[in-house]
Amino acid sequence: MNNILKGKRGIITGALDANSIAWKVAQRCHQEGATFTLTNAPIAMRMGEIKKLADETGAEIIPADATNVDELTTLFSKSMEVLGGKIDFVLHSIGMSPNIRKNRPYNDLDYNFYQKTLDVSALSLHKMMSVAWKLDAMNDWGSVVALTYIAAQRVYPFYTDMAEAKAMLESVTRSFGYHYGKKNKVRLNTISQSPTMTTAGSGIAGFETFFGFANELSPLGNASADACADYCVSLFSDLTRYVTMQNLFHDGGYSNTGISNEIMEKFGK
Ligand SMILES: NC(=O)c1ccc[n+]([C@@H]2O[C@H](COP(=O)([O-])OP(=O)(O)OC[C@H]3O[C@@H](n4cnc5c(N)ncnc54)[C@H](O)[C@@H]3O)[C@@H](O)[C@H]2O)c1
């Protein structure tokens, strides 16, 4: 490895188990010389395996519900204390829709669930950035990456209210990217990732069919969680310092492909 994150301090959210994209990001950041804290919702900690990852990467675990500003304040304050200085990078890898969990169709969403979806999956980024701003917790030229999905731009019927959550997440990224860029040259980007076999991904109805479709449409095939981790490392590094306020597709070319020969053949039968 090249130690391209040597000396950098981070906060990594969302590592639930070894399939989580955040899990791979933590492993790659560790390989590249970063130090970081790991965090997840307290409930996920009780079910989760995060301790194994913490032992492997020498990270401290600081539980925080990403919808709770007080807990996020503790997360940022304690992270600075534990890591010995301000934060250079943050991974927002958080998504959850109670409507999807309960199989509510788009024309009959539960609105309390809907608000929960938006709060957990999108407002949480605003809350994290606002807390970091008030604590002056980010170093100049820091980098924040949030994970999103192309359903923010195009209709994927099974994604229901998560589509709006991702659209909001991408908008918060642009808006906070402006303000934090002006204040501390902190950059914010979203990575729009291919379908990936994780707990959040495979909780979506028909996910496996869709995974196969995307894989056959993309000239390079679906991007894996490991490849996503590599991309995150590049965005946390100093090699991408002028990339900000962008939604970056990491999808093997899927988003710019109309149809592939493989799919033509299937429908030509
Ligand atoms: N898997 C995919 O196909 C795919 C594709 C594109 C984008 N994404 C996005 O990647 C991100 C990570 O998801 P993943 O696929 O690794 O699945 P995952 O289930 O492993 O991760 C989702 C995480 O969100 C955490 N979370 C939920 N509610 C929370 C709360 N209130 N406070 C703090 N954390 C909370 C969960 O505990 C879990 O660790 C999500 O934003 C997801 O939408 C996933």
The ligand as an SDF file (V2000), in Angstrom:
LIG
                    3D

 44 48  0  0  0  0  0  0  0  0999 V2000
  -26.0150   -1.8950   -1.1680 N   0  0  0  0  0  0  0  0  0  0  0  0
  -26.3240   -1.1990   -2.2520 C   0  0  0  0  0  0  0  0  0  0  0  0
  -26.7810   -1.7420   -3.2640 O   0  0  0  0  0  0  0  0  0  0  0  0
  -26.0900    0.2750   -2.2700 C   0  0  0  0  0  0  0  0  0  0  0  0
  -26.0220    0.9590   -3.5130 C   0  0  0  0  0  0  0  0  0  0  0  0
  -25.8360    2.3500   -3.4940 C   0  0  0  0  0  0  0  0  0  0  0  0
  -25.7340    3.0230   -2.2900 C   0  0  0  0  0  0  0  0  0  0  0  0
  -25.8060    2.3290   -1.1050 N   0  0  0  0  0  0  0  0  0  0  0  0
  -25.7170    3.0810    0.1490 C   0  0  0  0  0  0  0  0  0  0  0  0
  -24.5640    2.7120    0.8520 O   0  0  0  0  0  0  0  0  0  0  0  0
  -24.7430    3.0460    2.2270 C   0  0  0  0  0  0  0  0  0  0  0  0
  -24.3150    1.8670    3.1010 C   0  0  0  0  0  0  0  0  0  0  0  0
  -25.1680    0.7790    2.9180 O   0  0  0  0  0  0  0  0  0  0  0  0
  -24.6770   -0.7370    2.7600 P   0  0  0  0  0  0  0  0  0  0  0  0
  -25.1580   -1.2050    1.4330 O   0  0  0  0  0  0  0  0  0  0  0  0
  -23.2490   -0.8710    3.1170 O   0  0  0  0  0  0  0  0  0  0  0  0
  -25.6080   -1.4950    3.8240 O   0  0  0  0  0  0  0  0  0  0  0  0
  -25.4750   -1.7300    5.4110 P   0  0  0  0  0  0  0  0  0  0  0  0
  -26.8220   -2.2300    5.8280 O   0  0  0  0  0  0  0  0  0  0  0  0
  -24.3130   -2.5770    5.7100 O   0  0  0  0  0  0  0  0  0  0  0  0
  -25.2290   -0.2520    5.9930 O   0  0  0  0  0  0  0  0  0  0  0  0
  -26.2630    0.6530    6.3410 C   0  0  0  0  0  0  0  0  0  0  0  0
  -25.8850    1.2070    7.6990 C   0  0  0  0  0  0  0  0  0  0  0  0
  -26.7420    2.2670    8.1350 O   0  0  0  0  0  0  0  0  0  0  0  0
  -26.7590    2.1720    9.5540 C   0  0  0  0  0  0  0  0  0  0  0  0
  -27.8420    2.9470   10.1560 N   0  0  0  0  0  0  0  0  0  0  0  0
  -29.1890    2.7720    9.9760 C   0  0  0  0  0  0  0  0  0  0  0  0
  -29.8490    3.6380   10.7660 N   0  0  0  0  0  0  0  0  0  0  0  0
  -28.9240    4.3850   11.4350 C   0  0  0  0  0  0  0  0  0  0  0  0
  -28.9970    5.4520   12.3770 C   0  0  0  0  0  0  0  0  0  0  0  0
  -30.1640    5.9320   12.8110 N   0  0  0  0  0  0  0  0  0  0  0  0
  -27.8340    5.9600   12.8700 N   0  0  0  0  0  0  0  0  0  0  0  0
  -26.6310    5.4920   12.4510 C   0  0  0  0  0  0  0  0  0  0  0  0
  -26.5010    4.4950   11.5470 N   0  0  0  0  0  0  0  0  0  0  0  0
  -27.6460    3.9410   11.0500 C   0  0  0  0  0  0  0  0  0  0  0  0
  -26.9560    0.6730    9.7630 C   0  0  0  0  0  0  0  0  0  0  0  0
  -26.7600    0.2570   11.1060 O   0  0  0  0  0  0  0  0  0  0  0  0
  -25.9240    0.1150    8.7960 C   0  0  0  0  0  0  0  0  0  0  0  0
  -24.6650   -0.0150    9.4040 O   0  0  0  0  0  0  0  0  0  0  0  0
  -26.2210    3.4340    2.3750 C   0  0  0  0  0  0  0  0  0  0  0  0
  -26.3400    4.8380    2.3330 O   0  0  0  0  0  0  0  0  0  0  0  0
  -26.8350    2.8170    1.1400 C   0  0  0  0  0  0  0  0  0  0  0  0
  -28.0410    3.4380    0.7580 O   0  0  0  0  0  0  0  0  0  0  0  0
  -25.9530    0.9820   -1.0750 C   0  0  0  0  0  0  0  0  0  0  0  0
  1  2  1  0
  2  3  2  0
  2  4  1  0
  4  5  1  0
  4 44  2  0
  5  6  2  0
  6  7  1  0
  7  8  2  0
  8  9  1  0
  8 44  1  0
  9 10  1  0
  9 42  1  0
 10 11  1  0
 11 12  1  0
 11 40  1  0
 12 13  1  0
 13 14  1  0
 14 15  2  0
 14 16  1  0
 14 17  1  0
 17 18  1  0
 18 19  2  0
 18 20  1  0
 18 21  1  0
 21 22  1  0
 22 23  1  0
 23 24  1  0
 23 38  1  0
 24 25  1  0
 25 26  1  0
 25 36  1  0
 26 27  1  0
 26 35  1  0
 27 28  2  0
 28 29  1  0
 29 30  1  0
 29 35  2  0
 30 31  1  0
 30 32  2  0
 32 33  1  0
 33 34  2  0
 34 35  1  0
 36 37  1  0
 36 38  1  0
 38 39  1  0
 40 41  1  0
 40 42  1  0
 42 43  1  0
M  CHG  2   8   1  16  -1
M  END
$$$$
